[in-house]
Amino acid sequence: MITSWARIPKVTVAIARQKANRNVLSVWRSGGIKFQSTSANTASKVAAAPPPKIKNVDPNILDLRVGLIKDIRRHENADSLYVSQIQVGPTGEEKSLVQVCSGLVGLVPMEELHGRRVIIVNNLKPSKMRGVASQAMLLCADGEVTVDGETKPNIEPINPPEDAPLGGILAFVHEDDTTGNISVEDGKEEIKKRIKSKAFQAVSEDLTIDNNMRVVWRQKLILCYDTISRCCTVSDLTLVGAQVR
């Protein structure tokens, strides 16, 4: 028997839609990292004490690069995932394209992503998401917005500085640092080792958007390219205070 949505109470339909939105958002927030379902474990999370924070966290363990989404498509086996080809170096250069799976379907339209300059986390261990390889992670601001009394997720990929080159290395520097803190000597880039998901989570817990719409870590280090005047930002004012991950 086929049930007509018209016969289902509006409250029931609204609840179903909210659950669907939460499911899509949880896939994006996982970034390919396996987390337990929030809806299935609410009671246990409330009862359990929060895990202790990792001491001596350094946000510059992240290899953050400027990229350009050259191609994007829907994942064949996952309704909530996009598969993107992101350019992080000169055309034709070896390893200039990185494949990234991101759970942004229903959160950011495909046409807004295609051709967009973005930031990727380039040293997470590669993973497979429903059978498709993902070599990096797209860095986004994760907030909420209320529309007509309904709270909805508000996600925006972080914008790199306009004049930063593709593949440009980004780093966290202190606001008083006018020289930058990019580790490049004699034209050679520092090769950062691959990190596990727990290390990324330890950093991202304190990554937020400040009042100037910049990406900051613990409100004291700013994500930028080369100098503090070339910082990474969002364009939506409602994302001030949002977490970045």
C-alpha positions, 0 to 999 in steps of 0.5 A: 500500500502506497501512503500519500504524503498528503494524508500524513500530519504536517508535524510528522512530515516536518520531523521526517525532513529534519531527520533527513537534514541531520543525516546529510549533515552528519555525513559531511561532518564525518569527512570520511572519518567514521563516527557513531551516529548522533541520533542513535547514541544521544543517551550515551553521549549525555551520560558519558563524560567528554574525552580529555583534550590532547595537550600540546596541539599544533594546528600547523601539523595540517598541510593546508593548500589552496585548490580549485574545483575543476570538476565535480559530480555526484557519487554513484553509490552515495546520495549525500556525496560529491566527488571533486577533482581539485587542482592544487598545482600547475596544469600538467604537473604530477599530482596537481589534481587531488580527488576529494569526496565531500558530503555537501549534497543538500548543503552546498549546490554543485554549481556553487562549488564548480570552479570555486577556489577552496582549501583542502587538508592535504595530509589526512590518510587517504580513504575510500568513501563507498568505494571511491577514493578520497585523497584529501578533505575540503575545509568548511565553516559549519554553522546554523541559520534559522529560517521561518522558525526552523533551524537549518545547517549553514555550510560554506567552504573556506575562501583562500586569499584571492592572490594566493596561488594554486597549491599555496601553503597556508599556515596559522600565525599570530596576529602580531606576526607581520612576516608570516610563518610558512616553512619554506627554505631555499624554495623547498616546501616542508613535507608534512607527515600524514596524520590520523583523524584524531589529530585532525579532530584535536585541531578542528575542535578549536577552529572557528570563525572570528568577528572579522570573518577569519579562520582562527585557532583558539582565537589567537592564531589566524590562518593565512598565506604568507602574511597576516594581511592575506587571511582565509575567510568566509563571506556569510556574516551569520557564520561568525562563531561557527566551527571550522572542519 
